[in-house]
Amino acid sequence: MEPSGPDETVRRYIAAFDTRDADAIALLHEDAVAVVVASAVEMGRDVIRSNSLAEWANEPEPQRACAGVCDGRDMLFVFRG
């Protein structure tokens, strides 16, 4: 069976990420956890929105996201540059 790709929620999240729409991305679950590799772990939607999403929305370097699987777990990969 061929993989179907990311579901509609993930596609909407990626579209919001790729257009730097921090408000759309901030519609995370209230208990969401963001892991910013080599930087921080943020707990909760409000903390994520006021910290890393605020900084990310103003980051000048191009970024894009895509869905994938790593070690059997669904992941969101972010590429810079």
MOPAC internal coordinates of N, CA, C and O (Angstrom, degrees):
PM7 1SCF
backbone

  N    0.0000 0     0.00 0     0.00 0    0    0    0
  C    1.4453 1     0.00 0     0.00 0    1    0    0
  C    1.5303 1   109.25 1     0.00 0    2    1    0
  O    1.2310 1   120.80 1   -48.34 1    3    2    1
  N    1.2948 1   116.07 1   131.66 1    3    2    1
  C    1.4704 1   123.25 1  -178.97 1    5    3    2
  C    1.5312 1   109.95 1   -77.03 1    6    5    3
  O    1.2310 1   119.39 1   -45.62 1    7    6    5
  N    1.3488 1   118.76 1   134.38 1    7    6    5
  C    1.4655 1   120.24 1   177.83 1    9    7    6
  C    1.5271 1   110.39 1   -59.56 1   10    9    7
  O    1.2310 1   120.54 1   -35.93 1   11   10    9
  N    1.3251 1   116.58 1   144.07 1   11   10    9
  C    1.4598 1   120.80 1  -176.96 1   13   11   10
  C    1.5224 1   113.29 1   -88.84 1   14   13   11
  O    1.2310 1   119.86 1   170.98 1   15   14   13
  N    1.3152 1   117.88 1    -9.02 1   15   14   13
  C    1.4596 1   120.95 1  -177.83 1   17   15   14
  C    1.5125 1   111.23 1    85.48 1   18   17   15
  O    1.2310 1   120.46 1     2.45 1   19   18   17
  N    1.3209 1   116.72 1  -177.55 1   19   18   17
  C    1.4651 1   120.21 1  -176.24 1   21   19   18
  C    1.5250 1   111.72 1   -67.44 1   22   21   19
  O    1.2310 1   120.81 1   -30.00 1   23   22   21
  N    1.3421 1   116.05 1   150.00 1   23   22   21
  C    1.4585 1   119.91 1   178.45 1   25   23   22
  C    1.5303 1   110.16 1   -76.44 1   26   25   23
  O    1.2310 1   120.86 1    -3.09 1   27   26   25
  N    1.3217 1   115.95 1   176.91 1   27   26   25
  C    1.4662 1   121.72 1  -174.77 1   29   27   26
  C    1.5257 1   112.12 1   -59.88 1   30   29   27
  O    1.2310 1   119.49 1   140.93 1   31   30   29
  N    1.3158 1   118.58 1   -39.07 1   31   30   29
  C    1.4644 1   121.20 1   179.86 1   33   31   30
  C    1.5207 1   110.62 1   -62.36 1   34   33   31
  O    1.2310 1   120.48 1   135.79 1   35   34   33
  N    1.3210 1   116.68 1   -44.21 1   35   34   33
  C    1.4660 1   120.73 1   179.48 1   37   35   34
  C    1.5213 1   110.10 1   -66.94 1   38   37   35
  O    1.2310 1   119.68 1   138.92 1   39   38   37
  N    1.3181 1   118.22 1   -41.08 1   39   38   37
  C    1.4740 1   120.53 1   177.94 1   41   39   38
  C    1.5295 1   110.69 1   -61.34 1   42   41   39
  O    1.2310 1   120.02 1   139.74 1   43   42   41
  N    1.3365 1   117.57 1   -40.26 1   43   42   41
  C    1.4611 1   120.57 1   178.32 1   45   43   42
  C    1.5258 1   111.05 1   -66.37 1   46   45   43
  O    1.2310 1   120.40 1   140.72 1   47   46   45
  N    1.3316 1   116.84 1   -39.28 1   47   46   45
  C    1.4581 1   121.20 1   178.40 1   49   47   46
  C    1.5313 1   110.06 1   -62.99 1   50   49   47
  O    1.2310 1   120.46 1   135.04 1   51   50   49
  N    1.3279 1   116.73 1   -44.96 1   51   50   49
  C    1.4679 1   120.77 1   179.81 1   53   51   50
  C    1.5276 1   110.20 1   -63.55 1   54   53   51
  O    1.2310 1   120.05 1   137.90 1   55   54   53
  N    1.3269 1   117.52 1   -42.10 1   55   54   53
  C    1.4658 1   120.34 1   178.16 1   57   55   54
  C    1.5243 1   110.40 1   -61.30 1   58   57   55
  O    1.2310 1   120.01 1   137.80 1   59   58   57
  N    1.3375 1   117.59 1   -42.20 1   59   58   57
  C    1.4689 1   121.02 1   177.64 1   61   59   58
  C    1.5212 1   110.30 1   -64.32 1   62   61   59
  O    1.2310 1   120.40 1   139.47 1   63   62   61
  N    1.3305 1   116.83 1   -40.53 1   63   62   61
  C    1.4622 1   120.55 1   178.91 1   65   63   62
  C    1.5234 1   110.12 1   -62.95 1   66   65   63
  O    1.2310 1   120.72 1   131.63 1   67   66   65
  N    1.3206 1   116.23 1   -48.37 1   67   66   65
  C    1.4585 1   120.34 1  -175.36 1   69   67   66
  C    1.5239 1   112.99 1   -66.04 1   70   69   67
  O    1.2310 1   119.86 1   158.95 1   71   70   69
  N    1.3363 1   117.87 1   -21.05 1   71   70   69
  C    1.4662 1   121.06 1   176.88 1   73   71   70
  C    1.5282 1   111.81 1  -103.62 1   74   73   71
  O    1.2310 1   120.81 1  -172.51 1   75   74   73
  N    1.3248 1   116.05 1     7.49 1   75   74   73
  C    1.4690 1   122.82 1   179.65 1   77   75   74
  C    1.5199 1   112.57 1    56.21 1   78   77   75
  O    1.2310 1   120.73 1  -136.56 1   79   78   77
  N    1.3198 1   116.21 1    43.44 1   79   78   77
  C    1.4576 1   122.32 1   178.90 1   81   79   78
  C    1.5312 1   108.59 1   -92.68 1   82   81   79
  O    1.2310 1   120.73 1   -94.89 1   83   82   81
  N    1.3274 1   116.22 1    85.11 1   83   82   81
  C    1.4622 1   121.37 1  -175.68 1   85   83   82
  C    1.5207 1   112.21 1   -62.52 1   86   85   83
  O    1.2310 1   119.76 1   146.95 1   87   86   85
  N    1.3183 1   118.07 1   -33.05 1   87   86   85
  C    1.4630 1   119.91 1   179.76 1   89   87   86
  C    1.5204 1   111.19 1   -66.64 1   90   89   87
  O    1.2310 1   119.83 1   140.54 1   91   90   89
  N    1.3242 1   117.93 1   -39.46 1   91   90   89
  C    1.4687 1   120.68 1   177.76 1   93   91   90
  C    1.5205 1   110.45 1   -67.96 1   94   93   91
  O    1.2310 1   120.06 1   139.80 1   95   94   93
  N    1.3073 1   117.50 1   -40.20 1   95   94   93
  C    1.4621 1   120.48 1   178.90 1   97   95   94
  C    1.5249 1   110.32 1   -68.84 1   98   97   95
  O    1.2310 1   119.72 1   148.24 1   99   98   97
  N    1.3000 1   118.15 1   -31.76 1   99   98   97
  C    1.4616 1   121.50 1  -178.62 1  101   99   98
  C    1.5220 1   112.48 1   -69.13 1  102  101   99
  O    1.2310 1   119.59 1   176.55 1  103  102  101
  N    1.3196 1   118.38 1    -3.45 1  103  102  101
  C    1.4572 1   121.55 1   176.32 1  105  103  102
  C    1.5218 1   110.35 1   -80.37 1  106  105  103
  O    1.2310 1   121.07 1  -144.92 1  107  106  105
  N    1.3058 1   115.56 1    35.08 1  107  106  105
  C    1.4559 1   122.71 1   177.18 1  109  107  106
  C    1.5218 1   109.38 1   -75.15 1  110  109  107
  O    1.2310 1   120.85 1   -14.44 1  111  110  109
  N    1.2995 1   115.98 1   165.56 1  111  110  109
  C    1.4644 1   120.52 1   173.88 1  113  111  110
  C    1.5291 1   108.35 1   -58.86 1  114  113  111
  O    1.2310 1   120.22 1   -34.80 1  115  114  113
  N    1.3169 1   117.18 1   145.20 1  115  114  113
  C    1.4774 1   120.08 1  -176.92 1  117  115  114
  C    1.5224 1   112.83 1   -59.54 1  118  117  115
  O    1.2310 1   119.77 1   156.33 1  119  118  117
  N    1.3355 1   118.05 1   -23.67 1  119  118  117
  C    1.4662 1   121.89 1   178.89 1  121  119  118
  C    1.5307 1   112.47 1  -103.66 1  122  121  119
  O    1.2310 1   120.20 1  -158.62 1  123  122  121
  N    1.3220 1   117.22 1    21.38 1  123  122  121
  C    1.4639 1   120.98 1  -179.18 1  125  123  122
  C    1.5309 1   110.51 1   -59.51 1  126  125  123
  O    1.2310 1   121.27 1   -26.12 1  127  126  125
  N    1.3172 1   115.18 1   153.88 1  127  126  125
  C    1.4610 1   121.81 1   176.49 1  129  127  126
  C    1.5223 1   107.31 1  -124.85 1  130  129  127
  O    1.2310 1   120.40 1   -50.77 1  131  130  129
  N    1.3164 1   116.85 1   129.23 1  131  130  129
  C    1.4589 1   122.24 1   176.19 1  133  131  130
  C    1.5215 1   108.13 1  -111.91 1  134  133  131
  O    1.2310 1   121.11 1   -52.64 1  135  134  133
  N    1.3166 1   115.48 1   127.36 1  135  134  133
  C    1.4546 1   120.88 1   175.95 1  137  135  134
  C    1.5162 1   106.72 1  -107.45 1  138  137  135
  O    1.2310 1   120.61 1   -66.98 1  139  138  137
  N    1.3107 1   116.44 1   113.02 1  139  138  137
  C    1.4544 1   122.63 1   176.83 1  141  139  138
  C    1.5248 1   104.88 1   -98.66 1  142  141  139
  O    1.2310 1   120.92 1   -75.83 1  143  142  141
  N    1.3208 1   115.85 1   104.17 1  143  142  141
  C    1.4618 1   121.89 1  -171.25 1  145  143  142
  C    1.5332 1   110.79 1   -53.01 1  146  145  143
  O    1.2310 1   121.49 1   -47.63 1  147  146  145
  N    1.3153 1   114.75 1   132.37 1  147  146  145
  C    1.4707 1   123.93 1   178.33 1  149  147  146
  C    1.5309 1   112.80 1    61.44 1  150  149  147
  O    1.2310 1   120.55 1  -159.59 1  151  150  149
  N    1.3393 1   116.56 1    20.41 1  151  150  149
  C    1.4473 1   118.04 1  -178.40 1  153  151  150
  C    1.5264 1   112.91 1  -136.86 1  154  153  151
  O    1.2310 1   120.05 1   121.53 1  155  154  153
  N    1.3471 1   117.50 1   -58.47 1  155  154  153
  C    1.4611 1   119.29 1  -172.86 1  157  155  154
  C    1.5229 1   111.29 1  -163.11 1  158  157  155
  O    1.2310 1   121.77 1   -16.71 1  159  158  157
  N    1.3188 1   114.23 1   163.29 1  159  158  157
  C    1.4590 1   122.73 1   167.62 1  161  159  158
  C    1.5218 1   105.03 1  -123.23 1  162  161  159
  O    1.2310 1   120.80 1   -57.02 1  163  162  161
  N    1.3225 1   116.08 1   122.98 1  163  162  161
  C    1.4549 1   121.14 1  -178.27 1  165  163  162
  C    1.5237 1   109.06 1  -111.69 1  166  165  163
  O    1.2310 1   120.89 1   -46.84 1  167  166  165
  N    1.3097 1   115.89 1   133.16 1  167  166  165
  C    1.4569 1   122.35 1  -176.61 1  169  167  166
  C    1.5249 1   110.17 1  -112.02 1  170  169  167
  O    1.2310 1   120.44 1   -62.20 1  171  170  169
  N    1.3201 1   116.76 1   117.80 1  171  170  169
  C    1.4544 1   121.84 1   175.06 1  173  171  170
  C    1.5148 1   113.61 1   101.38 1  174  173  171
  O    1.2310 1   121.42 1   -38.63 1  175  174  173
  N    1.3323 1   114.89 1   141.37 1  175  174  173
  C    1.4661 1   122.67 1  -177.36 1  177  175  174
  C    1.5259 1   112.23 1   -54.94 1  178  177  175
  O    1.2310 1   119.78 1   134.44 1  179  178  177
  N    1.3296 1   118.03 1   -45.56 1  179  178  177
  C    1.4644 1   120.51 1  -176.40 1  181  179  178
  C    1.5292 1   111.90 1   -64.90 1  182  181  179
  O    1.2310 1   120.63 1   140.06 1  183  182  181
  N    1.3186 1   116.40 1   -39.94 1  183  182  181
  C    1.4684 1   120.72 1   178.38 1  185  183  182
  C    1.5277 1   110.05 1   -66.33 1  186  185  183
  O    1.2310 1   120.57 1   135.42 1  187  186  185
  N    1.3209 1   116.52 1   -44.58 1  187  186  185
  C    1.4703 1   120.95 1   179.76 1  189  187  186
  C    1.5271 1   109.91 1   -60.68 1  190  189  187
  O    1.2310 1   120.37 1   134.05 1  191  190  189
  N    1.3386 1   116.90 1   -45.95 1  191  190  189
  C    1.4743 1   120.51 1  -177.50 1  193  191  190
  C    1.5180 1   111.35 1   -64.01 1  194  193  191
  O    1.2310 1   119.87 1   138.70 1  195  194  193
  N    1.3226 1   117.85 1   -41.30 1  195  194  193
  C    1.4670 1   119.35 1  -175.44 1  197  195  194
  C    1.5247 1   113.40 1   -81.88 1  198  197  195
  O    1.2310 1   119.65 1   164.40 1  199  198  197
  N    1.3247 1   118.28 1   -15.60 1  199  198  197
  C    1.4651 1   120.44 1  -178.51 1  201  199  198
  C    1.5266 1   111.92 1  -108.77 1  202  201  199
  O    1.2310 1   120.26 1    89.00 1  203  202  201
  N    1.3175 1   117.11 1   -91.00 1  203  202  201
  C    1.4604 1   119.28 1  -171.62 1  205  203  202
  C    1.5220 1   113.68 1   -65.41 1  206  205  203
  O    1.2310 1   119.33 1   144.18 1  207  206  205
  N    1.3492 1   118.88 1   -35.82 1  207  206  205
  C    1.4609 1   118.79 1   178.89 1  209  207  206
  C    1.5220 1   111.58 1   -68.44 1  210  209  207
  O    1.2310 1   119.92 1   144.40 1  211  210  209
  N    1.3137 1   117.76 1   -35.60 1  211  210  209
  C    1.4610 1   120.65 1   177.87 1  213  211  210
  C    1.5260 1   110.31 1   -64.86 1  214  213  211
  O    1.2310 1   120.41 1   136.17 1  215  214  213
  N    1.3171 1   116.81 1   -43.83 1  215  214  213
  C    1.4676 1   120.64 1   177.93 1  217  215  214
  C    1.5239 1   110.93 1   -66.64 1  218  217  215
  O    1.2310 1   120.50 1   136.09 1  219  218  217
  N    1.3396 1   116.65 1   -43.91 1  219  218  217
  C    1.4587 1   122.02 1  -178.26 1  221  219  218
  C    1.5299 1   111.60 1   -60.95 1  222  221  219
  O    1.2310 1   120.08 1   138.45 1  223  222  221
  N    1.3225 1   117.46 1   -41.55 1  223  222  221
  C    1.4657 1   120.89 1  -177.29 1  225  223  222
  C    1.5257 1   111.54 1   -61.64 1  226  225  223
  O    1.2310 1   120.22 1   154.88 1  227  226  225
  N    1.3237 1   117.18 1   -25.12 1  227  226  225
  C    1.4664 1   121.63 1  -179.22 1  229  227  226
  C    1.5216 1   113.87 1  -102.00 1  230  229  227
  O    1.2310 1   119.85 1  -178.93 1  231  230  229
  N    1.3155 1   117.89 1     1.07 1  231  230  229
  C    1.4623 1   122.62 1  -179.81 1  233  231  230
  C    1.5333 1   109.53 1   -67.57 1  234  233  231
  O    1.2310 1   119.39 1   -55.49 1  235  234  233
  N    1.3317 1   118.77 1   124.51 1  235  234  233
  C    1.4664 1   120.07 1  -177.55 1  237  235  234
  C    1.5395 1   114.44 1   -77.48 1  238  237  235
  O    1.2310 1   119.85 1   157.75 1  239  238  237
  N    1.3203 1   117.89 1   -22.25 1  239  238  237
  C    1.4643 1   119.79 1  -176.99 1  241  239  238
  C    1.5320 1   110.94 1   -71.56 1  242  241  239
  O    1.2310 1   119.96 1   -45.50 1  243  242  241
  N    1.3495 1   117.68 1   134.50 1  243  242  241
  C    1.4662 1   120.34 1   178.68 1  245  243  242
  C    1.5308 1   111.48 1   -60.29 1  246  245  243
  O    1.2310 1   121.25 1   -37.76 1  247  246  245
  N    1.3323 1   115.21 1   142.24 1  247  246  245
  C    1.4615 1   122.14 1   177.50 1  249  247  246
  C    1.5168 1   108.37 1  -141.99 1  250  249  247
  O    1.2310 1   120.91 1   -25.10 1  251  250  249
  N    1.3303 1   115.87 1   154.90 1  251  250  249
  C    1.4536 1   120.40 1   172.89 1  253  251  250
  C    1.5168 1   108.12 1  -147.62 1  254  253  251
  O    1.2310 1   120.78 1   -23.40 1  255  254  253
  N    1.3087 1   116.11 1   156.60 1  255  254  253
  C    1.4589 1   121.67 1  -178.27 1  257  255  254
  C    1.5204 1   110.10 1  -122.65 1  258  257  255
  O    1.2310 1   121.20 1   -26.07 1  259  258  257
  N    1.3228 1   115.32 1   153.93 1  259  258  257
  C    1.4640 1   121.04 1   171.88 1  261  259  258
  C    1.5241 1   108.11 1  -151.01 1  262  261  259
  O    1.2310 1   121.53 1   -26.51 1  263  262  261
  N    1.3228 1   114.67 1   153.49 1  263  262  261
  C    1.4651 1   120.85 1   178.90 1  265  263  262
  C    1.5138 1   109.46 1   -89.02 1  266  265  263
  O    1.2310 1   120.88 1   -29.92 1  267  266  265
  N    1.3238 1   115.92 1   150.08 1  267  266  265
  C    1.4546 1   120.90 1   177.62 1  269  267  266
  C    1.5138 1   110.19 1  -164.89 1  270  269  267
  O    1.2310 1   121.07 1     7.22 1  271  270  269
  N    1.3092 1   115.56 1  -172.78 1  271  270  269
  C    1.4594 1   121.99 1  -179.72 1  273  271  270
  C    1.5170 1   108.05 1  -128.92 1  274  273  271
  O    1.2310 1   120.50 1   -43.93 1  275  274  273
  N    1.3178 1   116.65 1   136.07 1  275  274  273
  C    1.4573 1   122.63 1   176.77 1  277  275  274
  C    1.5226 1   107.44 1  -136.56 1  278  277  275
  O    1.2310 1   120.61 1   -54.62 1  279  278  277
  N    1.3105 1   116.44 1   125.38 1  279  278  277
  C    1.4668 1   121.29 1  -178.38 1  281  279  278
  C    1.5219 1   112.20 1    52.83 1  282  281  279
  O    1.2310 1   120.86 1  -142.47 1  283  282  281
  N    1.3425 1   115.97 1    37.53 1  283  282  281
  C    1.4476 1   120.89 1   177.37 1  285  283  282
  C    1.5180 1   115.74 1    78.03 1  286  285  283
  O    1.2310 1   120.07 1  -175.02 1  287  286  285
  N    1.3274 1   117.47 1     4.98 1  287  286  285
  C    1.4711 1   121.15 1  -179.48 1  289  287  286
  C    1.5187 1   109.90 1  -113.59 1  290  289  287
  O    1.2310 1   120.86 1   -40.22 1  291  290  289
  N    1.3439 1   115.97 1   139.78 1  291  290  289
  C    1.4578 1   120.82 1   175.13 1  293  291  290
  C    1.5244 1   108.81 1   -66.46 1  294  293  291
  O    1.2310 1   121.04 1   -45.12 1  295  294  293
  N    1.3151 1   115.61 1   134.88 1  295  294  293
  C    1.4723 1   121.03 1  -178.86 1  297  295  294
  C    1.5212 1   109.98 1  -136.14 1  298  297  295
  O    1.2310 1   121.04 1   -19.38 1  299  298  297
  N    1.3103 1   115.61 1   160.62 1  299  298  297
  C    1.4435 1   122.56 1   169.55 1  301  299  298
  C    1.5143 1   106.67 1  -114.13 1  302  301  299
  O    1.2310 1   120.78 1   -59.97 1  303  302  301
  N    1.3195 1   116.10 1   120.03 1  303  302  301
  C    1.4587 1   121.27 1  -179.28 1  305  303  302
  C    1.5227 1   109.32 1  -101.11 1  306  305  303
  O    1.2310 1   120.87 1   -43.01 1  307  306  305
  N    1.3203 1   115.94 1   136.99 1  307  306  305
  C    1.4572 1   121.44 1   179.45 1  309  307  306
  C    1.5183 1   108.28 1  -117.13 1  310  309  307
  O    1.2310 1   121.29 1   -49.18 1  311  310  309
  N    1.3172 1   115.13 1   130.82 1  311  310  309
  C    1.4606 1   121.39 1   179.30 1  313  311  310
  C    1.5193 1   108.32 1  -115.82 1  314  313  311
  O    1.2310 1   120.64 1   -45.37 1  315  314  313
  N    1.3240 1   116.38 1   134.63 1  315  314  313
  C    1.4493 1   122.48 1   179.88 1  317  315  314
  C    1.5003 1   110.23 1  -108.14 1  318  317  315
  O    1.2310 1   121.94 1   -30.61 1  319  318  317
  N    1.3310 1   113.88 1   149.39 1  319  318  317
  C    1.4544 1   119.40 1   175.69 1  321  319  318
  C    1.5008 1   113.82 1    90.60 1  322  321  319
  O    1.2310 1   120.10 1   180.00 1  323  322  321

